Amino acid sequence: MVDPTGQPATPRQVAGLVDRAEWRGLRHDELLVIDGGERGFITRYRATPAASIGSNVRVCRLRAVLIAAGLLALSAPASAQIDSLSVSLLPAAVSFTLTPNSATNAGSVAIAATTTWSVLLPTRTAVTLYGYFSSASSALVHTAPTNTVNIPSSRVQVSVNGGASAPFDQTVVFGAANAGRLLATQAITAFNPSGNRTDTLTLNIDLNGYSLPADTYVGTLRIRAQATP
């Protein structure tokens, strides 16, 4: 049971509803929203089968220069509403210094990816955050006309909340095949139909054993969340 803000009702609010027909007749797939005080009005919502919903897409523009720097640009959240989902990313840019044949070309700062969900339907059981590119073979592409080499998504790695780094080489629900990564999953229950979480993403470009000509490489990393089922 939730109040109008989407937060769980207080014990006092629930106690005031014990003798009411709405509470006695509540189905497992229904949601009661308290519209007034502890003896106030009640609105009943019944869950109906719904398709998965996706959040807004946040993009990171990547610019990598061999023996130079890279750029990662991101943006901001949408307003909350019933069964809504959004993602915001900070900061707006991350730079990389690339060294030939080095496995460690870390971004200069970590990214804070905040996922916000609002009054999700009672059928929702999880919110999942994904990162992905539009191409597995050319996540970052060359800019010099004489260069034909690109940086594949499998060479771009991410560490989530201090965990082990992993490449963008999974096939996920968004983006190209073998060009994504499941970043985080949040379980949704009757106790958190509204909420948010922030995950820290640290990027790295692994050039170990990969021959990359001196050039500027640009690409876009997209971050998106999905609520299921």
C-alpha positions, -999 to 999 in steps of 0.1 A, spaced: 0 0 0 14 34 -9 5 71 -2 0 96 -31 38 102 -33 44 66 -41 60 59 -7 48 29 15 19 38 38 26 43 75 13 18 101 -11 44 113 -25 49 78 -29 12 73 -46 7 107 -72 32 97 -82 10 68 -85 -24 85 -123 -22 88 -129 -8 53 -143 -29 24 -115 -17 1 -88 -34 23 -108 -66 29 -114 -71 -8 -79 -62 -20 -65 -86 -46 -28 -96 -48 -25 -77 -81 -41 -44 -68 -26 -13 -54 -43 10 -28 -34 47 -28 -44 68 2 -57 102 -10 -63 118 24 -56 115 61 -56 83 81 -93 78 75 -92 95 41 -102 85 6 -87 54 -11 -81 48 -48 -78 13 -60 -56 4 -90 -57 -31 -106 -26 -43 -124 -31 -53 -160 -5 -71 -182 20 -45 -194 50 -45 -217 84 -37 -203 92 0 -202 125 16 -211 139 48 -197 152 78 -217 185 72 -234 216 90 -220 245 93 -244 283 95 -238 302 110 -267 336 93 -266 367 110 -282 400 92 -278 434 103 -291 464 81 -291 489 96 -267 462 122 -260 427 124 -245 391 113 -249 357 127 -241 325 113 -226 294 135 -227 262 128 -208 229 144 -198 198 147 -174 166 131 -162 129 135 -171 100 144 -147 85 116 -126 51 102 -133 32 69 -128 51 39 -142 80 61 -153 118 55 -156 147 78 -162 185 79 -162 209 108 -155 247 108 -159 273 130 -143 298 143 -151 294 155 -187 329 145 -199 356 120 -192 390 121 -208 413 92 -217 451 92 -223 458 63 -247 492 46 -247 501 20 -274 497 -16 -264 487 -7 -228 459 -25 -211 453 5 -188 439 37 -204 415 47 -177 390 76 -178 400 106 -158 369 106 -136 341 81 -127 305 85 -140 276 86 -116 246 69 -133 214 76 -114 183 55 -123 150 69 -110 117 50 -111 82 64 -101 51 45 -90 59 14 -111 30 -10 -118 26 -39 -93 36 -63 -120 72 -49 -123 98 -70 -106 131 -55 -117 148 -24 -131 180 -31 -151 206 -7 -163 224 -13 -196 253 4 -215 257 -2 -252 272 9 -286 255 8 -320 284 -13 -335 306 -40 -320 333 -35 -345 335 3 -344 325 16 -310 349 45 -316 358 53 -352 389 69 -367 388 104 -381 420 106 -402 412 99 -439 443 77 -442 434 56 -412 410 25 -415 413 12 -379 385 16 -353 382 7 -317 358 -22 -311 334 -23 -282 352 -53 -267 382 -30 -261 361 -6 -240 357 -18 -205 335 -7 -175 339 -13 -138 306 -9 -118 308 2 -82 344 -8 -79 339 -43 -93 361 -60 -119 363 -44 -153 344 -61 -181 341 -53 -218 311 -42 -238 308 -75 -256 274 -88 -245 242 -89 -265 216 -70 -245 181 -57 -252 194 -24 -266 221 -17 -292 241 -40 -315 249 -76 -310 280 -82 -288 282 -45 -281 266 -40 -247 269 -48 -210 243 -53 -182 255 -28 -156 231 -32 -126 198 -47 -116 175 -35 -88 147 -58 -75 113 -41 -73 88 -51 -46 57 -37 -29 81 -17 -7 99 2 -34 75 11 -63 93 45 -63 129 51 -57 164 56 -72 199 42 -72 232 56 -82 259 33 -97 295 44 -103 309 36 -137 346 37 -144 357 33 -180 389 20 -195 402 13 -230 423 -18 -233 449 -16 -261 470 -46 -250 479 -66 -282 459 -42 -304 476 -21 -330 461 13 -331 475 41 -353 479 76 -339 446 94 -345 415 108 -329 387 82 -324 351 92 -317 320 73 -307 288 72 -286 281 51 -255 244 49 -246 231 42 -211 195 31 -207 173 14 -180 144 -10 -185 116 -20 -160 103 -56 -164 81 -75 -170 
